[in-house]
Amino acid sequence: MGNKKILRRWWFWAVLLLLQAMLFYFFSQFPPAVRFFESFFENQKEVHQFLFAWLPFSLGDVFYIVSGIIFGVLFFKLFRKSTRKQAAFNFFLLLNVFYFLYQIFWGMLYFQAPLSDRFSAQNPTKAEAQKLTLEYLEKCRLTRSQVQEDKNGIFTIHDSDIIKKEILKQQQFLPEIASHKKANNIQSIKPSLFRFIMNYTGISGYYNPFTAEAQYNPGIPSSQLPAVMAHESAHQLGYAREQEANFISYLLGRNSEIPEFRYSVEWFALKSLLRSLAVKDPEFVKQTVNSFSPGMRRDHEYEMQFYEQHQGALEVFFGFTNHLFLKSNQQEGSITYSYFTDLLIRYKRTEPKKNRENSRF
């Protein structure tokens, strides 16, 4: 292939990438287009998961490793005059393919109508958050007494496969007012191949839009593990926004008959409520934390020790880039929990009385 022909094709793929970005931005601002992509995802997600779920390892992680190697080689070839044009051509060609697949399989879902539109429009109050915090304090104290501990008295999970099966089961019972997504019948929640690195990034799990696999870090504290797995399964259902996936995770676990699952989502809800009140009423938060049961205190201290031991440059880098990514997709950012607590409180108001009486909420 002649240099001039390569150069023309390089410019073609570079311009095409820009046009794609402009086109998908237009789609993101046009509700009928967003609904089309939402419908497309809903109709293809089960087939997409079926293609890769049978593998005992995360093919998506292998895909990321291979892709990283390819893009790394192309990047270095850009600095060599003899290979620069061909490398630029291949780089933009692959970037176009990846960007297109990402957008049609996942990216446009960030612009769905927010879940908050389905609930009460009145803004949550501090009094409501405090009342719910005290409810979840009591729930956590009770459920914590029913779970297993290790030799150090820390909450532990011996069989994560039981949790995965329970997540699929509970997808069938998501309340209609909160979820309009079709439940999955395929288990594709897998431990990440990057688990060691993830310990130092602050990332507990992620969804791979190219293989529809949900990855989690099996090394995180057990108190967080079921909630994280349920969170990633919520992405598989089609909830792209992080705090909406957290809310669906909570709904999946709140009525589970498995106390380890129930405790994990109750614990997450309690901590999120406390974070939302930390600035508004620090004294209330302090009193609540002091009311933790001994087991809850041990779990809290273990979580703090775990993340203190794994702090570093990677956590700062990934936290910053993840925050920017969420902001670019109309989300609050990785450090904000207010949307989750808003959904929690609004749902509390809206939930039918009959359902409220029959649930552990």
C-alpha positions in Angstrom: 0.0 0.0 0.0 1.5 3.3 -1.1 2.3 6.1 1.4 -0.2 8.5 -0.2 -3.0 5.9 -0.1 -2.2 5.1 3.5 -2.3 8.8 4.4 -5.7 9.2 2.7 -7.1 6.3 4.6 -5.5 7.5 7.8 -7.3 10.8 7.4 -10.6 9.0 6.5 -10.6 7.0 9.7 -9.6 10.0 11.8 -12.4 12.1 10.4 -14.8 9.2 10.7 -14.0 9.0 14.4 -14.8 12.7 14.8 -18.1 12.2 12.9 -19.0 9.2 15.0 -18.5 11.3 18.2 -20.7 14.1 16.8 -23.4 11.6 15.7 -23.6 9.8 19.0 -23.6 13.1 20.8 -26.6 14.1 18.7 -28.3 10.8 19.5 -27.7 11.4 23.2 -29.6 14.6 23.1 -32.5 13.1 21.1 -34.8 11.0 23.4 -36.3 8.8 20.7 -32.8 7.8 19.6 -31.9 7.0 23.2 -35.0 4.8 23.6 -34.0 3.0 20.4 -30.6 2.1 21.9 -32.3 1.1 25.2 -34.7 -1.2 23.3 -31.8 -2.6 21.3 -29.9 -3.4 24.5 -32.9 -5.0 26.1 -33.5 -7.3 23.1 -29.9 -8.4 22.6 -28.5 -8.6 26.2 -29.4 -12.2 26.8 -27.8 -13.4 23.6 -24.8 -11.2 24.2 -24.2 -12.7 27.7 -24.9 -16.2 26.4 -22.0 -16.0 23.9 -19.4 -15.6 26.6 -21.0 -16.7 29.9 -20.0 -20.3 29.5 -16.2 -19.6 29.8 -14.9 -20.1 33.3 -12.7 -17.0 33.0 -13.3 -13.5 31.9 -12.8 -13.3 28.2 -13.4 -9.5 28.5 -10.2 -9.2 30.6 -8.3 -11.2 28.0 -9.7 -8.9 25.3 -8.5 -5.8 27.3 -5.0 -7.3 27.7 -4.7 -8.1 24.0 -6.1 -4.7 23.0 -3.7 -3.0 25.4 -0.8 -4.8 23.8 -1.9 -3.9 20.2 -2.5 -0.3 21.0 0.8 -0.1 22.9 2.7 -1.5 19.9 0.9 0.9 17.5 1.7 3.8 19.9 5.4 3.1 19.8 5.4 2.6 16.0 4.0 6.2 15.7 7.5 7.4 16.8 9.2 5.6 13.9 9.2 7.4 10.6 9.1 4.2 8.6 6.0 2.8 10.3 4.2 6.0 11.4 1.6 6.2 8.6 0.7 2.6 8.7 0.5 2.6 12.5 -1.7 5.8 12.5 -4.0 4.1 9.9 -4.3 0.9 12.1 -4.7 2.9 15.3 -7.7 5.0 14.0 -9.2 2.0 12.3 -9.3 0.0 15.5 -10.4 3.1 17.5 -13.4 3.5 15.2 -14.4 -0.1 15.6 -14.1 -0.1 19.4 -15.8 3.3 19.8 -18.8 2.2 17.6 -19.2 -1.1 19.4 -19.0 0.6 22.8 -21.6 3.2 22.0 -24.2 0.8 20.5 -23.7 -1.9 23.2 -23.4 0.5 26.2 -22.5 4.1 25.9 -26.0 5.4 24.9 -27.6 3.8 28.0 -26.1 6.6 30.2 -28.6 8.9 28.7 -31.7 6.9 29.6 -34.4 8.7 31.5 -33.3 8.6 35.2 -34.9 6.3 37.7 -35.8 9.2 39.9 -38.4 10.1 37.3 -40.4 7.1 38.4 -40.7 8.2 42.0 -41.8 11.1 44.2 -40.6 14.4 42.8 -40.3 16.1 46.2 -36.7 16.5 47.3 -35.6 14.3 50.3 -35.2 16.0 53.6 -32.6 15.6 56.3 -35.3 14.3 58.7 -36.2 11.5 56.2 -32.5 10.6 55.8 -32.0 10.5 59.5 -35.1 8.3 60.1 -33.9 5.9 57.4 -30.4 5.8 58.8 -31.7 4.7 62.2 -33.9 2.1 60.5 -30.8 0.7 58.7 -28.7 0.8 61.8 -31.2 -1.6 63.4 -31.4 -3.7 60.3 -27.6 -4.0 60.1 -27.3 -4.8 63.8 -29.9 -7.6 63.5 -28.6 -9.1 60.2 -25.0 -8.9 61.3 -25.8 -11.3 64.1 -26.9 -13.9 61.6 -23.8 -14.0 59.3 -20.6 -16.0 59.5 -17.3 -14.7 60.8 -13.7 -15.6 60.4 -11.3 -16.3 63.3 -10.8 -12.6 63.8 -14.5 -11.9 64.1 -14.7 -10.3 60.6 -17.8 -11.0 58.4 -16.8 -13.6 55.8 -18.3 -15.3 52.8 -17.2 -18.9 52.1 -19.2 -19.5 48.8 -19.7 -16.6 46.4 -21.4 -18.9 43.9 -24.5 -19.0 46.2 -24.6 -15.2 46.1 -24.4 -15.2 42.3 -27.4 -17.7 42.1 -29.3 -15.6 44.5 -28.8 -12.4 42.5 -30.3 -14.1 39.4 -33.2 -15.4 41.5 -33.9 -11.9 43.0 -33.9 -10.3 39.5 -37.2 -12.0 39.0 -38.7 -10.0 41.9 -37.6 -6.5 41.3 -40.6 -4.1 41.9 -42.2 -2.9 38.8 -42.2 0.7 39.9 -38.5 0.7 40.2 -37.4 -1.6 37.4 -38.6 -1.9 33.8 -35.8 -4.2 32.7 -36.1 -7.9 31.7 -34.4 -10.3 34.2 -31.5 -12.3 33.1 -31.4 -16.1 33.2 -27.7 -16.4 32.6 -25.0 -16.2 35.2 -22.0 -14.2 33.9 -20.5 -12.7 37.0 -16.8 -13.5 37.1 -13.8 -12.7 39.2 -11.5 -10.3 37.5 -8.1 -11.3 36.2 -6.8 -7.9 37.4 -7.8 -8.6 41.0 -4.4 -7.8 42.5 -4.1 -4.5 40.6 -7.7 -3.6 41.5 -6.8 -3.7 45.1 -4.8 -0.5 44.5 -7.2 1.3 42.2 -10.2 1.7 44.4 -12.3 -0.2 41.8 -14.3 -3.1 43.1 -15.9 -4.2 39.9 -16.7 -3.3 36.3 -18.9 -4.3 33.4 -17.4 -5.2 30.0 -19.7 -3.8 27.2 -17.9 -5.9 24.6 -18.5 -9.3 26.2 -21.4 -8.4 28.6 -19.5 -10.0 31.5 -19.7 -8.6 35.0 -16.3 -8.6 36.7 -15.6 -8.2 40.4 -12.6 -8.1 42.7 -12.8 -11.2 45.0 -10.1 -9.7 47.2 -12.3 -6.9 48.6 -13.8 -7.2 52.1 -16.7 -9.7 52.3 -19.0 -7.0 53.7 -18.8 -5.3 50.2 -18.6 -8.3 47.9 -22.3 -9.3 47.5 -23.3 -5.7 46.9 -20.6 -5.2 44.3 -21.6 -8.4 42.5 -25.3 -7.3 42.5 -24.2 -3.9 41.3 -22.4 -5.3 38.3 -25.4 -7.6 37.5 -27.5 -4.4 37.5 -25.3 -3.1 34.7 -26.0 -6.4 32.9 -29.7 -5.6 33.2 -29.2 -2.3 31.5 -28.6 0.3 34.3 -25.6 2.3 33.2 -25.5 5.0 35.8 -23.4 4.0 38.8 -25.8 5.1 41.6 -28.8 3.6 39.8 -26.9 0.3 39.7 -26.2 0.7 43.4 -30.0 1.2 44.0 -30.9 -1.9 41.9 -28.2 -3.8 43.9 -29.9 -2.8 47.1 -33.3 -3.9 45.7 -31.8 -7.3 44.7 -30.5 -8.0 48.2 -33.0 -6.4 50.6 -35.4 -9.3 50.7 -32.9 -12.1 50.2 -33.2 -15.1 52.5 -29.4 -15.2 52.5 -28.3 -13.0 55.4 -24.8 -12.4 53.9 -26.4 -10.8 50.8 -28.9 -8.9 52.8 -26.3 -7.6 55.2 -24.0 -6.4 52.4 -26.7 -4.2 50.8 -28.0 -2.9 54.1 -24.5 -2.1 55.2 -23.9 -0.2 51.9 -27.2 1.7 52.3 -26.3 2.6 55.9 -22.9 3.9 55.0 -24.3 5.9 52.0 -26.9 7.6 54.3 -24.2 8.4 56.8 -22.0 9.9 54.0 -24.9 12.0 52.8 -25.4 13.4 56.4 -21.7 13.8 57.3 -21.7 17.6 56.4 -25.3 18.3 57.3 -25.3 16.7 60.8 -21.9 15.4 61.8 -23.0 14.9 65.4 -25.8 12.6 64.3 -23.4 10.6 62.2 -21.0 10.3 65.1 -23.7 9.0 67.4 -24.9 6.5 64.8 -21.4 5.1 64.3 -21.0 4.8 68.0 -24.1 2.7 68.0 -22.6 0.1 65.7 -22.7 -3.4 67.1 -19.3 -5.0 67.9 -19.4 -7.0 64.7 -20.3 -3.9 62.6 -17.3 -2.1 64.2 -15.0 -4.9 63.3 -16.2 -4.9 59.7 -15.9 -1.1 59.5 -12.3 -1.2 60.9 -11.3 -4.0 58.6 -12.6 -2.0 55.5 -10.7 1.0 56.6 -7.5 -1.0 57.1 -7.9 -2.7 53.8 -8.1 0.6 51.8 -5.4 2.2 53.9 -3.0 -0.6 53.1 -3.8 -0.4 49.4 -3.7 3.4 48.9 -1.3 4.7 46.3 -0.8 6.5 43.0 -3.0 4.0 41.1 -6.0 4.7 43.3 -5.6 8.5 42.8 -5.2 8.0 39.0 -8.1 5.7 38.6 -10.3 7.6 41.0 -9.7 10.8 39.0 -10.2 9.3 35.6 -13.3 7.4 36.7 -14.7 10.7 38.1 -14.1 12.4 34.8 -15.7 9.5 32.9 -18.8 9.6 35.0 -19.1 13.4 34.6 -18.8 13.0 30.8 -21.8 10.7 30.9 -24.1 12.9 32.9 -23.4 11.3 36.3 -22.5 13.0 39.5 -19.0 11.4 39.8 -17.5 8.6 41.7 -17.3 10.4 45.0 -20.9 11.4 45.3 -23.6 9.2 46.9 -26.5 11.6 47.1 -28.3 10.3 44.1 -28.4 6.8 45.6 -29.8 8.1 48.9 -32.3 10.2 47.0 -33.5 7.1 45.2 -33.7 5.2 48.5 -35.8 7.9 50.2 -38.0 8.6 47.2 -38.7 4.9 46.8 -39.5 4.6 50.4 -42.3 7.1 49.9 -43.6 5.6 46.7 -43.6 1.9 47.6 -47.1 0.6 47.9 -48.1 -0.1 51.5 -48.8 -3.8 50.9 -45.3 -4.3 49.5 -43.8 -2.3 52.3 -45.4 -4.5 54.9 -44.1 -7.6 53.2 -40.6 -6.4 52.7 -37.7 -6.1 55.0 -37.3 -2.4 54.0 
